[in-house]
Amino acid sequence: MTSTDAATPTIGPADALVFELLATPEGRADPYPRYARLQEHWPVHRLVFEAPGSSPGGTWVLSRFDHCQAVLRHPRLGKDFVAMQRRWGLAEGELAAQQAFSAARPSMLFSDPPDHTRLRGLVAKAFTPRTVEALRPQVLRLTDEVLDTIGDGETDVMATLAFPLPVKVIGEMLGVPPADRPQFQGLVRASAASLEPFVSPEVLATSNAATLEMEEYFRHLAVERRREPGPDLFSQLIAAEDDGDQLSELELLSSAILLFAAGFETTTNLIGNGLLALLRHPDQLERLRRDPSLMPSAVEELLRYDSPVQVNGRIALDDVEVDGHPFPAGSTVLTLLGAANRDPRRFPDPHRLDVGRRDGASMSFGSGIHFCLGAALARLEGQVVFGRLLERYSRIELLDDSPRYRDSITLRGLAELPVRLHAA
Ligand code: HEM
């Protein structure tokens, strides 16, 4: 979606609240009290303000767990926004002006079956829980390498651990050479900015330029890997492209970008948001120290408590109904995952951090056919990182009690997290 006119005369309290939440720095920085009000009073809300050229069925915002889950699992609420926009006759010029390339490219994240099934199937084996569990020693080694460079004393965890570690892990899996990885931080951030619910034309243009630059990078890397294939996932995808009709060139490039980008921007925020939550709840941190067997449930709880992905969208491919609410064909439906994760109807005492919580999976990895492909890998990285931090440091001191979040809501994460580490 592109920018919207907030000054619509008929704007009501629910619209004002959603606008504040999704489009202002204050709302994005502190979403949880706003989610709670929406959930209570306007759980399924159609916005009065519309993005220019946006869907004919309107834009809807859902905040309760059950509704979000039902939407994400609905076979006629899909992800191919561009195909739908073409279907309702948006002129190509207008479409191009409004479209984020990352969403218009043929990746599994923005496609529906049968393309989704084919694209996901080509890489799914590399991400099964069993295949990923076999990577545990490698993730441990990479984590220790990063922690060795940090040592003890003061550090900004976002810069020294939360970003470099997931990049190393997915970079190794995909076969992106170490020297090439740092340049992706800025590019991925710029490209992912178009995932925000409301985007200015300037942000869109920067996002598209970043996507093109990453495509160019992987186009060159493909030439090298074709000459000299490696044991990596990118070489496997190239083999699938060379096989004939399994994968087009653009699909190859957008799959590589998706895997690389999804593999670190989100996990970076799991490490940052999760560590901050633990440091703000010293009783829970101590409990985890005393009983490391709680680590798997602790990581689930950290994912729930301050989810790295807060907003997810679908488009109605036909007229559909969810829990009695009709969504006309072409409706854009935004599911607020961060709100769903704090829904008291689903999680008792939802604003309490409880590393031993056993209330079942949160909505942090989504649901249905687009359920996060990298969930097992992200969980493994979370378990290893928090485990090694607690083993290697007897005390972790928070140096700024209110570290700044980056100004985005779809991907929620900290700009910095300054701490002092005391070696065990
Ligand atoms: C804490 C870390 C992570 C979180 C919170 C997260 C969250 C999500 C969510 C919510 C979705 C669903 C999007 C939708 O329904 O439209 C998703 C999809 C996806 N994620 Fe993750 N993710 C994480 C880590 C990873 C990692 C490490 C990878 C590794 C490659 C990855 C790869 C993907 C891919 C490829 C998809 C698209 C799946 C599809 O469309 O079928 N993610 N992720």
Boltz pocket constraint, residues with backbone or C-beta under 6 A from the ligand:
constraints:
  - pocket:
      binder: B
      contacts: [[A, 72], [A, 108], [A, 109], [A, 110], [A, 120], [A, 170], [A, 258], [A, 259], [A, 260], [A, 262], [A, 263], [A, 264], [A, 266], [A, 267], [A, 270], [A, 307], [A, 308], [A, 309], [A, 312], [A, 313], [A, 363], [A, 364], [A, 365], [A, 366], [A, 367], [A, 369], [A, 370], [A, 371], [A, 372], [A, 373], [A, 374], [A, 375], [A, 377], [A, 378]]
      max_distance: 6.0
